[in-house]
């Protein structure tokens, strides 16, 4: 007798749903049972364009989705302002949740998500940090834990998207509005790299952060369209164990698309570089000679597929290492809030633990 696959509903039918969520679900142990967006006609067209199975339910509200009997999990692919309320509603309905980043617009919203997880025992939430996208983050974490880097002293994150008007790049207006997106490239793409870094370093707490932002590049949108997120963020932060972080994120720069993360220790370094032939390496030196090792890939493939495989194992009673959870998302959210506050007020922000 065949075992029925667990069911999942997709909330949001935008570009990220088409490019990431649907392909990931189709490669996973889950069966797509419902799709949802506020515009029912848009959902119908989405279903038709992607040639989804006729059995997939079309919904226009989260309530419609949660009324279905065969939904075990929901995947939220909506603008950030809706992430917290939709996540909490799904958790309280007894569903597992996968949600796009950023997890929420503020630490306060993240704390509400944490409370929802705590009152719904056995239900999980994972946020799309792309931690496992290249499959080498777990290997990097093992190198740090095994002491191969020695004492970690600093890390550098660089993320560049080529210059271009936001409207020409196909970005919907909400991407440029704090009320909907929470922030610009630092809040959006920067969270990918913060999560990867903090995961590898076993989540050290931040103590001080100084940040500066720039905004003013032409967007191409009409003058009456609000576009109030940063174009560029640069920061310097200090974490526990004396770790210093420099970070530079921009959505529009006159450079080629580039991201790079380096983690420096007293005995060696980790380098993750999309422009390099070897994209994930450990580098050390002995007697003045440089040695390199490519990191082992643990979970190659799309982030969605990996997270659903982990969730399916969890639902079977196993205890796999899940992705970015509610507590980790809160830590990232608190750091982001401090960085934006530093940039807005022109001051260094410190925690009570900062020395």
C-alpha distance (Angstrom), angle and dihedral (degrees) to the residues before:
residue distance angle dihedral
X1 . . .
X2 3.80 . .
X3 3.79 120.1 .
X4 3.78 115.2 -127.7
X5 3.77 114.2 -117.3
X6 3.81 116.8 -120.5
X7 3.78 113.3 -98.8
X8 3.77 128.7 -122.7
X9 3.81 133.7 -172.0
X10 3.79 124.6 -150.3
X11 3.80 115.7 -139.8
X12 3.80 111.4 -160.1
X13 3.80 128.0 29.3
X14 3.80 102.5 -148.4
X15 3.80 132.4 120.3
X16 3.82 95.7 -72.2
X17 3.80 89.8 53.5
X18 3.79 91.1 53.4
X19 3.80 96.8 43.6
X20 3.80 101.8 37.0
X21 3.79 117.3 7.9
X22 3.80 101.5 48.3
X23 3.85 95.7 45.1
X24 3.81 90.4 45.6
X25 3.80 93.2 49.6
X26 3.79 91.7 47.3
X27 3.83 90.3 54.9
X28 3.81 93.9 45.6
X29 3.82 136.3 82.2
X30 3.84 89.1 -103.3
X31 3.79 128.1 94.1
X32 3.79 118.0 -137.6
X33 3.80 105.3 -123.5
X34 3.82 104.1 165.8
X35 3.80 143.1 13.1
X36 3.78 124.2 -158.5
X37 3.79 140.4 -169.0
X38 3.79 133.5 149.2
X39 3.81 91.6 -107.5
X40 3.81 108.6 64.5
X41 3.81 92.2 -164.9
X42 3.80 89.4 54.9
X43 3.81 89.7 51.9
X44 3.79 91.7 50.3
X45 3.81 90.7 50.8
X46 3.82 90.7 46.4
X47 3.80 89.9 53.7
X48 3.79 92.2 47.3
X49 3.81 95.8 45.2
X50 3.81 93.0 50.5
X51 3.82 92.8 42.6
X52 3.79 92.2 -127.8
X53 3.79 120.9 -177.5
X54 3.82 113.2 -79.5
X55 3.81 89.1 -123.8
X56 3.82 92.2 66.0
X57 3.80 107.3 109.8
X58 3.81 119.7 -127.1
X59 3.81 113.9 -140.0
X60 3.80 135.7 177.2
X61 3.82 99.0 -165.7
X62 3.78 138.2 38.3
X63 3.81 88.3 -121.2
X64 3.81 89.7 62.0
X65 3.79 90.0 51.8
X66 3.79 94.7 48.0
X67 3.80 90.9 49.9
X68 3.80 90.2 64.2
X69 3.79 113.5 99.6
X70 3.80 99.8 -144.6
X71 3.82 101.8 56.1
X72 3.82 115.9 112.2
X73 3.80 98.6 165.0
X74 3.79 141.1 13.7
X75 3.78 128.3 -145.7
X76 3.80 112.8 -150.6
X77 3.81 116.0 -149.8
X78 3.80 100.7 163.0
X79 3.83 132.3 116.2
X80 3.84 113.3 -67.1
X81 3.81 96.5 -106.7
X82 3.81 89.3 69.0
X83 3.80 97.4 45.5
X84 3.80 98.2 90.7
X85 3.83 99.1 44.9
X86 3.81 93.1 44.1
X87 3.82 93.1 45.6
X88 3.80 92.6 49.3
X89 3.81 92.7 47.3
X90 3.80 91.8 51.1
X91 3.81 93.5 46.5
X92 3.79 91.3 49.8
X93 3.80 88.3 51.8
X94 3.79 89.5 57.3
X95 3.81 98.1 -103.9
X96 3.76 130.3 135.1
X97 3.80 111.9 -121.3
X98 3.77 135.5 -142.8
X99 3.79 113.0 -176.9
X100 3.78 138.0 -177.2
X101 3.80 119.5 -114.5
X102 2.94 139.0 -68.1
X103 3.79 91.4 56.7
X104 3.82 91.9 -146.4
X105 3.78 142.2 -25.7
X106 3.82 96.5 -98.9
X107 3.80 144.5 10.4
X108 3.82 88.2 -105.4
X109 3.81 90.3 60.9
X110 3.80 89.9 45.6
X111 3.80 90.5 53.7
X112 3.79 88.9 54.1
X113 3.81 88.7 53.4
X114 3.82 89.6 50.0
X115 3.80 90.0 52.3
X116 3.82 90.3 51.2
X117 3.81 91.5 52.7
X118 3.80 91.1 48.5
X119 3.81 94.0 51.7
X120 3.82 92.9 47.0
X121 3.79 103.0 60.0
X122 3.78 114.9 -156.2
X123 3.78 94.7 20.5
X124 3.79 119.1 114.5
X125 3.77 137.0 -160.0
X126 3.79 126.5 -159.0
X127 3.78 127.0 -174.6
X128 3.80 124.0 -148.8
X129 3.78 102.6 -109.3
X130 3.82 94.2 148.3
X131 3.79 87.0 -129.2
X132 3.79 91.0 147.2
X133 3.80 98.5 36.9
X134 3.82 95.0 109.6
X135 3.78 93.9 28.9
X136 3.82 95.1 -130.0
X137 3.81 103.4 95.9
X138 3.81 93.6 89.7
X139 3.80 90.4 50.2
X140 3.80 90.6 50.5
X141 3.79 90.4 50.5
X142 3.82 90.1 52.2
X143 3.81 90.8 52.3
X144 3.81 90.1 54.2
X145 3.80 93.7 44.8
X146 3.80 91.9 47.9
X147 3.79 90.8 53.7
X148 3.79 95.9 -117.2
X149 3.80 90.9 134.3
X150 3.79 92.8 45.3
X151 3.81 112.8 -148.3
X152 3.81 108.8 -3.3
X153 3.80 108.9 -131.3
X154 3.80 107.1 168.6
X155 3.78 146.7 3.8
X156 3.80 133.0 -162.0
X157 3.80 127.7 -158.1
X158 3.79 123.4 -169.6
X159 3.79 125.0 178.7
X160 3.81 123.9 172.4
X161 3.78 131.7 176.5
X162 3.82 115.4 -169.8
X163 3.80 118.7 -100.6
X164 3.76 118.0 -92.4
X165 3.76 140.4 130.1
X166 3.78 111.0 -82.0
X167 3.80 92.4 -129.6
X168 3.82 91.4 52.5
X169 3.80 90.3 52.8
X170 3.77 90.9 57.4
X171 3.79 96.8 -112.5
X172 3.80 114.2 157.1
X173 3.80 114.1 -123.9
X174 3.81 93.9 -106.3
X175 3.82 90.7 68.8
X176 3.79 88.4 71.8
X177 3.79 98.2 45.8
X178 3.79 122.4 87.9
X179 3.77 92.7 -152.5
X180 3.81 90.0 62.4
X181 3.82 104.7 25.1
X182 3.79 102.6 28.7
X183 3.81 92.3 -136.9
X184 3.78 145.3 -18.9
X185 3.83 131.8 -87.4
X186 3.81 93.6 -32.4
X187 3.81 92.7 55.4
X188 3.79 91.8 40.6
X189 3.82 114.2 35.2
X190 3.80 95.7 10.2
X191 3.80 90.4 69.1
X192 3.81 90.3 63.4
X193 3.78 91.7 60.7
X194 3.79 96.7 37.7
X195 3.78 89.7 54.8
X196 3.79 93.3 48.5
X197 3.79 92.1 48.3
X198 3.80 96.3 46.3
X199 3.80 91.3 45.6
X200 3.82 91.7 53.3
X201 3.82 90.8 47.8
X202 3.85 94.0 47.2
X203 3.80 95.2 -109.5
X204 3.81 105.8 -66.6
X205 3.82 112.4 -167.0
X206 3.78 118.9 -113.4
X207 3.80 118.7 -119.7
X208 3.82 106.9 179.2
X209 3.79 135.6 13.9
X210 3.80 134.0 -178.6
X211 3.80 117.6 -174.6
X212 3.77 139.8 175.5
X213 3.79 128.6 -166.7
X214 3.79 135.7 -165.0
X215 3.78 127.5 -154.1
X216 3.77 128.9 172.2
X217 3.80 111.7 88.6
X218 3.82 113.3 132.6
X219 3.79 113.5 -95.4
X220 3.78 101.1 -169.7
X221 3.78 91.3 -131.2
X222 3.84 119.5 125.8
X223 3.83 114.2 -84.4
X224 3.80 92.2 -109.3
X225 3.83 92.4 59.6
X226 3.80 112.0 99.8
X227 3.81 112.1 -127.0
X228 3.80 107.5 169.1
X229 3.83 107.1 149.0
X230 3.79 123.0 106.4
X231 3.79 123.0 -92.2
X232 3.79 91.7 -156.1
X233 3.82 138.9 18.6
X234 3.81 127.7 -168.7
X235 3.78 121.7 179.0
X236 3.78 144.9 170.3
X237 3.80 118.4 -153.8
X238 3.78 138.9 175.4
X239 3.79 122.5 -145.7
X240 3.77 135.2 -174.4
X241 3.81 117.7 -67.3
X242 3.81 89.6 36.6
X243 3.82 93.9 -75.4
X244 3.81 113.6 159.7
X245 3.81 121.4 -157.4
X246 3.78 128.4 -162.7
X247 3.79 116.3 -171.0
X248 3.79 132.5 -175.9
X249 3.80 120.2 -177.8
X250 3.78 128.3 170.6
X251 3.78 135.2 165.6
X252 3.81 95.6 -161.5
X253 3.79 120.4 35.9
X254 3.81 134.0 140.6
X255 3.78 93.0 -112.4
X256 3.79 137.3 88.6
X257 3.79 118.3 -85.1
X258 3.79 105.4 -79.7
X259 3.76 142.7 163.7
X260 3.77 128.7 176.6
X261 3.80 135.6 168.5
X262 3.79 123.3 -171.6
X263 3.79 127.3 -176.2
X264 3.79 115.4 -164.9
X265 3.80 126.1 -157.9
X266 3.77 137.0 170.6
X267 3.83 91.6 -100.7
X268 3.79 104.2 30.2
X269 3.78 150.2 -21.5
X270 3.79 139.5 -114.1
X271 3.79 117.2 -142.7
X272 3.82 126.0 -169.8
X273 3.81 109.9 -176.9
X274 3.80 128.0 164.3
X275 3.83 91.5 -162.1
X276 3.81 95.2 54.4
X277 3.79 126.4 90.8
X278 3.81 88.7 -128.5
X279 3.77 102.5 44.4
X280 3.83 100.0 -170.9
X281 3.81 119.4 34.4
X282 3.79 144.9 153.4
X283 3.79 114.3 -138.7
X284 3.80 127.4 -166.2
X285 3.78 138.3 156.1
X286 3.78 134.0 -133.3
X287 3.78 123.9 -175.0
X288 3.77 90.2 -11.5
X289 3.81 94.7 -52.4
X290 3.83 122.3 117.7
X291 3.81 118.5 -131.0
X292 3.81 126.0 -168.5
X293 3.80 132.2 -164.0
X294 3.79 125.0 -172.8
X295 3.79 112.0 -130.2
X296 3.78 118.9 -115.5
X297 3.79 115.5 -108.4
X298 3.79 111.4 -126.5
X299 3.80 103.1 171.6
X300 3.78 110.6 16.0
X301 3.77 114.8 178.2
X302 3.76 140.2 55.0
X303 3.78 119.7 -22.5
X304 3.81 92.6 -126.8
X305 3.80 94.3 54.9
X306 3.80 92.3 48.2
X307 3.79 94.1 49.0
X308 3.80 93.5 48.7
X309 3.79 91.3 49.1
X310 3.80 88.2 52.5
X311 3.80 92.0 47.8
X312 3.81 92.5 48.7
X313 3.80 89.5 53.0
X314 3.80 90.3 48.6
X315 3.80 91.5 51.8
X316 3.82 89.1 53.5
X317 3.81 90.3 58.8
X318 3.79 97.4 -97.0
X319 3.79 120.8 126.1
X320 3.80 107.3 -135.3
X321 3.77 122.4 170.8
X322 3.79 102.5 -91.0
X323 3.78 124.9 -154.0
X324 3.80 129.8 -104.6
X325 3.79 106.7 -25.2
X326 3.80 133.4 -163.0
X327 3.81 94.9 -88.1
X328 3.78 93.8 49.3
X329 3.81 90.8 45.5
X330 3.80 88.9 53.9
X331 3.81 90.9 53.1
X332 3.80 90.4 52.6
X333 3.80 91.8 45.6
X334 3.80 92.5 52.2
X335 3.80 91.1 50.3
X336 3.82 91.7 48.8
X337 3.79 92.1 49.4
X338 3.81 90.4 51.4
X339 3.82 91.8 49.4
X340 3.80 93.2 51.2
X341 3.78 91.1 45.7
X342 3.81 90.0 51.5
X343 3.79 90.7 50.9
X344 3.81 93.4 46.3
X345 3.80 95.7 46.9
X346 3.80 99.0 33.0
X347 3.81 93.2 -127.3
X348 3.77 140.6 111.4
X349 3.82 113.0 -100.5
X350 3.78 117.5 -144.7
X351 3.79 134.5 -172.7
X352 3.79 120.4 -133.3
X353 3.81 87.5 -105.8
X354 3.83 93.5 57.5
X355 3.78 114.7 116.5
